[in-house]
Amino acid sequence: MKIALPDLAATEAFGARIAAVLRPGDVVALSGGLGAGKTTLARAIIAGLGHAGEVPSPSFAIIETYDPPGVRLPLVHADFYRLERPEEADELGLDDYREGAALLAEWPEHAGGFAHERGCLSIALETAETGRLAIVEPGADWLGRVPA
């Protein structure tokens, strides 16, 4: 499925729709080149979960966590861009962070990918003439709740 994101308002609305159906154990895997809008969409999802205020990019820290009551459900926001090997995600204790939480993963391919997981919503962001385009591929657990 392809979703046009012509401006920031459309991206924020798409993020809010994802946040509305996000559950613990889900992964939202955001891929695309530098500047494709991964962090912008991640921030929109986090805001949609109820977080008020700044959402730092986890580029340096790699992992940022958000917990209730500041958000509707526990959330891990990870930016795997700086990982050189997928095994480094394990070394960071990613599985421990994910326990009972949803995961927003930027640059998921640097962590070995998550598309094989039933709860993965893969979103490839591309720059288009009219803004951005989100190419959405849901895992089996997302069927019936894919935000369009």
Summary of the structure (lengths in Angstrom):
residues: 148
radius of gyration: 14.0
end to end distance: 8.2
largest distance: 40.8
contacts: 462
relative contact order: 0.25
helix: 28%
strand: 27%
